């Protein structure tokens, strides 16, 4: 019997764990369900933001996956993995958690609407945490979909730091671009902070020594992705222009219900896998 294709979703926001029912959160909620119903195996990750009620959403820690320390700028950050199920969709969501970076803190902004100063560290931790967890699960994805700027380092890590790992060597990385941007640039040390074994100065020279705004981060993600999907009607035009210069497969945005959107993405990913 032919093994099913596997698709990994690395998402920043998923409904209903973040309560407001925005289009992006619903898309990130519905796409795993759609692909699972169409013969794909799926795994889905998101950050365990402090506003997510663990009791109401029935999160529990996965002890066998937790316990690793991820180092950012010489600081050890213990990685906690939690999981919950969306029973109606028969899918599980894995959560990346850490007491310092995510616990008791909201999404990417505080109660006053100010972006957290350590969103750069949180972005590094999230991407590394997902990939280390998938590797520990010994699960090999054919397609990896990165949604939201907090997932933007995953393409770089997959293509460089994890390039020799059999779990990711053949994976196609898709960047899902939307209209959710951060406003406060990451520090000039960001390129140094994200460095792990396998990442060279050349790999991050486009952001080295500069404040890293949303556009700079997403250009880096475009550079290391295999394909681009536009998931909202409005996407940063400069990023769209940049993506056009790279000659990579691009799936433009088209309005439609979840079945129509899912069908278009399914066709797009199948063609990507055939290349």
N, C-alpha and C positions, 0 to 999 in steps of 0.2 A: 504494500500500500504506500502510495506517495505521501511523503511527509508534508504537512501544511506549511505555508510560508509564515514567517514570524515578523510582527511589526511592533516596534518599541515606541511608545509615545512619551516624550519628555516635555511635560507641560508646566506652565507657570500657574495657571488658574483653571480650576475645574468646578463646575456646579454639580452638586449642591454644597460642596465643602466650603466654598466662598458663596455666601448666601445670595448676593445680587445676581439675578439671572441675565447676565450680559451675553451677547452673541458669541464672543470668543469662549467664554466659560461653557456655554451650551455645546459649541462645536467640539471642544476638548472632551466633553462628557459623551457626546453621541458618536464620534468617530471610532473609538475603540469598540463600542457596541456594534456598529455597522460592519466593521471588518471582521469581528469575531463571528458575526452571523453569515459572513461570506467566505468562510473557510480559512481565515487567518487565525493563528495564535497571537494573542496580544498581551502586552504588559504595559502598564501605565504608571508614571511617577509624577508627583508634584511636591513642592516644598510643604512641610508641616508648619504653616504659619500659626502664630499664637492664637489667632481668632477662631481657629477651627476647634469646635467643641468635641473633645475626644469621646466623652461619654455618650452624647447624643448621636454621634456618627459611628459609634462602636469601633473606635480604633484600638488596636492592641499591638504591642511591640513584638517584632519577630526576633527572638533572642538569637537564633542561629545566624542571622545576618548582621546583627548589631555588634558593636564593640571595637570596630576598627578606628584608628586615629588618623585623621587627615591633617596634614601640616600646611599651614598658610603663614608665610612670613615668620617661620620658626616657632609658631604657636600650634600646639596640638589641640585638635577639636574632635572629641569623640563623636562617631557617627551612630545615630540611632535610626533604625528602620521600623516603621509602623505600617499597618495594613488595615484596610477596611473594604467592605463589599457594597456595591450597589446591587441590591438583590433583584430589582426589577430588570436590570440589564445583564445580570449574571457575570459581572466583571469585578475585578479587584483593583484597588488603587493603592500603590505603595507610596509612603510618605518619607521624605528625607528630613530628619530632625536633628537638632543640636541645642543644648540648653542655652548657650551663649548667643547663637545666631538666630534662632527661630522661636524658642520657647517663650511664652508670655509676650510675644510681640506680634503686631498685626502683619499685614501683607508687606508692601514695600514702603509704606508711609506710616507715621505715627498718628495719634488721635487729632493732631493739629494739621495734618496734611503735609507734614515735612518728611521728605525722603530720608531714610536712615543712612547715616554716614558710612556704615559698613556694608552697604548693598553690594559693593565690589567683592568683599570677602564672602558674602552669602551666595553670590553668583558662582564664584570659584568652588565653594563647598558643595553647592547643589549639583553642578555638572560632574565633579569628581565622585560625589557620593552615589549618583545614579550609576555611573559606569562601573565603579568598584562593586556595587551591589549586583548588577547584572552579571559581571564576571564571576562573582561568588556563587550566583545561582547556576552557573554553567549553562546559560541560555543564550543562543546565538541568533540575533535578529537579522533578517534580510533587509528590512527597511527601518530607519530610525528617523522619527519626525520630531523636530525641535520647535516648540511653540512658546513664544514669549522671550523677552530679552534675557531673562534669568537662565534660559537654556542655551544661550548663544555661544558659550565656550565649548559645548559638547562637540561640535564639528571639528574644532582644532584638536581637542584631546583625542578624539577617535582616530583622526588621520595622522597624528604625530605621536602622542604619548602612548596610545594603545594600538598603534599600527601593527605591532608584532603579535598581538593577542589573537588567537584563532577565533575568539568570539566576535570580533569586529572586523577582521581582515577583509571580508567580502561584503560588509554592510554598505548599503547606499544611504547617505545622509541627506535628508530633506529639511530645508529651513522654511518654516511657516511664518511669513511676515504679516504683521497686523498693524494696527494704528496706535498701539499702546507704547508710548515712549517714556523714558525717564528724563528728568530735567537737570538733575545735579550730576555733573561729570564725575567719573571715578578719578582717583588720584593719579598723579604722575608716576606713582610706583606700581600701578596696576600690572603692567607688563612683567615686572619682576615678581610680583606676588603670585601670578598664575603659573609661573615656571615650575614644572616638574620634570623628571627625567624624560628625555625625548623631545622636549621643547627647546629649540635653539633661539639665539638672538635673531636670526634671519626670519624665523617663523612669526615673530611678534614685532618686527621692526616698524610696522605701520602704526603701532600704538605706543612704542617705547618712548618714554620721557615726556609724554604729553598728557594733559587731562583727557580722559577717554569718555566722550559723550556717546549718546545713543547711536548716532550714525557711524562713528568710528568702530564701535563694538559690533554692529550688525554688518559692516563691510568685512570685518574679520570673519564673521560667521559665514558670509556669502563665499568668501575665498575658499573655505574648507568644506563647503557643502557640495553635494553632487547635483542637487536640483532645488528649485525654489517654488513655493506655493504661496499665492496671495490669498489671505483668508478674510479680509475685510475690504469694503468698497474703497476706502481711503488708505493708501499706503504711502509712506514717505517717497516722494517723486525722485529725489536724488538717489535714494537706495534702489529704486526701480531702474533708473538710468544706469547705475553702477552694475546691477545684476545683468542688464542687457549686454554690457561690454564683455562679460565673462563667457558668453556663448553656452551657458548651461541650460538644460531644460527648465522651462518656466510654465507653471499652470496659472493663468490669470484668474482673477476673481469673477465669478458669475453668481448672481442671486439664484436661490432655489431652496427647496426644502432639504432636509437632512439626507434623504434618499438620493436626491439629485446630486448634491454636493459629494456624498460618499461614492456614488457611481463614477463621477468624474475623477475623483482622487484614486479610486480603485484602478481605473483604466490607465491613469498617469503612472502609478507605481508599477503596474504590470509591464508597461513599456520600458520603464527605468530598469527593471530587473532583467529584461531581455537584452540590454546593451552589454 
